[in-house]
Amino acid sequence: MLPDDAAAAVPRAASTSFADYLGVHHPGLLPSNRTLGPVTGSTDASHLAPHATTIVSLTFPGGVLMAGDRRATMGNVIASRHIEKVFPADRSSVLGIAGSAGIGLDLTRLFQVELEHYEKIEATMMSLDGKANRLAAMVRQNLPMAMQGLAVVPLFAGFDADRHVGRLFSFDVTGGRYEEHEHHSVGSGSVFARGALKKLWNPRLDEASAVRVAVEALYDAADDDSATGGPDAVRSLWPVVYVVDAAGARRVPERELEAVAHAIIDARSAAGREA
Amino acid sequence: MTQQFYVSPEQLMKDRADFARKGIGRGRSVVVMSCRDGIALVAENPSPSLHKLGEIYDRIAFAAVGKYNEFESLRQAGVRYADVRGYSYAREDVTARGLASVYAQSLGAVFTAESKPFEVELVVAEVGHSQDADHLYRLTFDGSIADESGFVVMGGAADVVVEALRGTFSADLALPGAVRAAARALRNGGPAGTNGTTGTTGTNGTAGEGDRTGAPALDPSVLEVAFLERDPDTLRGSRRAFRRIGGPELENLLQQEQDI
């Protein structure tokens, strides 16, 4: 047993969390410490900043995939056609953000530094469950802002090196963490995307067909949700897709996505149906 | 009531410096070498998990000799400094120069104000996009800082290792070649008796010949090796230049020397 004073010194030295360190020494830098004042029933800041919308994610044997459309909206205005909502968190995991875009981007940056910081201090990678729990804690810290309309709901996917499978986690604004199976979607277009995923997903997908299923689900979401952008052939803007497998996380190249998007558009034009 | 004896500041500082130097002199050596493909960091270190070399940031690494708990706390503080700076400004605003001057201040403050100086010597290395832009900052226990070029050797038998390395060092070396040169110099310069060589060989040619007949091959199990790669983006698609070399990869790399 450690003596009392030593026991007190250990946790001080052993803090491996970048966010905790910021909270103690530079609290102003934490995204969750920016508040809009006391929460009242009438405060709603949701119209103030762009919103990112649909993220889809699905597993396939040996990995997991995440895709996001490129649209951000402010009310009924398209704020951006180029926004990216899916990011690598570290070498073997990715996260996508739906909700208040600015806060989501800050959260992503903090989470990326958090994982890298842990890796450098500890000289080892954090477990996938550990990463999901850290992200849940960060989402929870944003709860006061979420109450004022600036909610962020991430989707987290990574490759579990111990179990050798891709895994998928969703979160709610209170920091609830839920492991999802097979596939999941978040954001305003998610109801439509999830319907598509239910019909298109099967346990034997390979990577290429998983990419196609994800893009098709985003297409369906964009079809019915005005806040979700579809493939933009005029500007050559395609969804952002990341694949995570045993080799790590990598972004699917634009030209592959272009081919997939064109194939889907062509197939739907050929079908000639209304809905 | 006992009277405090007068000790002159010169004597006090000299005693502290001697104390720190003695502590550092007991440790095994570390070589940090800038070369064509990046910066090679090679340490004599029998432990596979207690590192003397570490990553600080995208293009910055840390190497140390001396007391483990002291330099490890400095490394962690460096990681915190770099991460906070990169997070609050931008990743490219984290520089080895900034980090080295923070280290210099902390070491200097501990040396003059605390009851015991840190028994450590550090190198903060930053790999640039060209060799001219490489930085090797060497920091000693009293907070002195030196901007070195080429290579740095720290630790117990530093002088001997420097001598051994002077013949083989070349700025045109690729990373594996630099690691082999550093490992060879460490072995030849290491404490007598651990490596079987007589320690009198000056140039690499004679050392190589001597080794092949009597001395054991370069032993990867007592080496800790890391690279700072010059172009991690093109090589591995990562902005992080630091990479550890160990296990079979290191054995392979050292094996190549025997074949040449």
Contacts between the chains, C-beta under 8 A, distances in Angstrom:
chain1	res1	chain2	res2	distance
A	13	B	73	7.2
A	18	B	80	7.8
A	18	B	83	5.6
A	18	B	87	7.6
A	21	B	80	5.9
A	21	B	84	7.6
A	22	B	84	6.9
A	22	B	87	7.6
A	25	B	84	7.7
A	26	B	84	6.2
A	26	B	88	7.2
A	29	B	84	7.4
A	29	B	87	6.7
A	29	B	88	5.3
A	91	B	238	7.7
A	109	B	87	6.9
A	110	B	87	7.2
A	113	B	83	5.5
A	113	B	86	7.2
A	113	B	87	5.1
A	116	B	83	7.4
A	116	B	240	8.0
A	117	B	79	6.6
A	117	B	80	7.8
A	117	B	83	5.0
A	120	B	54	7.2
A	120	B	55	5.3
A	120	B	56	7.4
A	120	B	79	4.8
A	120	B	83	7.9
A	121	B	76	5.6
A	121	B	79	5.9
A	123	B	49	7.3
A	123	B	51	6.3
A	123	B	54	7.5
A	250	B	237	7.4
